[in-house]
Amino acid sequence: MPKWADYKRVAKDRGALALELFVVNSVPAGPDVDLPGTLPDHLAYQAELEQDGKLVFAGPVSDATGEDMNGEGMIIYRAASLEDAKALAENDPMHKRGVRTFSIRRWLINEGSFTVSVGLSGKKVSFS
């Protein structure tokens, strides 16, 4: 497989978007951690990053069955480098306090689409 930077250059050269984002998989550090107690600070941090334009998407993911919650989450950051994205993840109160651990990977977005509809008077937003 090619090096990341080489592949990114090839993707751009062929006309792909080649938008680099950073995906964080966040998992509970153990069965007895205080996820609910840390949630308010975690959500405030996420809101701050969203306002700063650094948070793209974030939210919980289900277990493998798709039926239950297990405390795991996925966060997608917009950052200048892997190191910058890692610093964002490390400063998340859940990671900082040892409630969750995380892994982080680069993500190169080349294809796809989505539609956003905003109803101003009804304060409705829909995605498809």
C-alpha positions, -999 to 999 in steps of 0.1 A, spaced: 0 0 0 12 35 -7 21 61 20 -8 83 31 6 115 16 13 98 -17 -23 84 -19 -38 118 -10 -18 134 -38 -30 107 -63 -66 112 -52 -64 150 -57 -47 145 -91 -75 123 -103 -101 149 -92 -113 135 -59 -122 158 -31 -94 143 -9 -108 161 22 -88 149 52 -107 146 85 -99 126 116 -120 99 131 -119 92 168 -134 60 182 -140 65 219 -147 36 242 -154 32 279 -122 26 299 -139 0 320 -173 -13 332 -174 9 363 -165 43 348 -188 73 354 -200 81 318 -231 100 330 -212 121 354 -187 132 328 -213 137 300 -221 174 307 -185 185 305 -180 163 274 -210 179 257 -199 214 266 -164 206 251 -180 193 219 -202 224 216 -171 246 220 -153 226 192 -183 228 170 -184 266 174 -147 268 166 -153 248 134 -132 218 146 -160 193 152 -176 179 121 -198 151 136 -201 133 169 -223 109 187 -228 75 202 -227 42 183 -246 11 190 -232 -23 200 -226 -48 172 -262 -60 173 -275 -25 166 -299 -29 195 -281 -16 226 -259 13 237 -225 4 251 -210 38 259 -190 40 227 -189 71 205 -174 84 172 -161 119 168 -150 134 135 -126 163 138 -114 189 113 -78 197 121 -45 207 104 -27 175 113 -30 142 131 -12 157 160 -37 186 163 -66 161 161 -50 140 188 -47 170 210 -84 177 206 -92 142 216 -69 142 245 -86 174 259 -120 159 258 -131 156 294 -140 120 291 -105 111 278 -87 135 301 -104 120 332 -98 84 321 -135 76 316 -129 67 280 -99 57 259 -97 65 222 -80 56 189 -77 81 161 -72 76 123 -70 98 93 -100 97 70 -98 108 34 -132 117 19 -133 112 -18 -168 103 -28 -204 106 -15 -231 132 -10 -256 144 15 -284 169 14 -294 193 42 -327 211 44 -332 239 69 -367 252 77 -360 286 94 -395 294 107 -402 258 119 -367 254 132 -364 221 114 -333 205 99 -333 173 79 -305 153 63 -307 127 35 
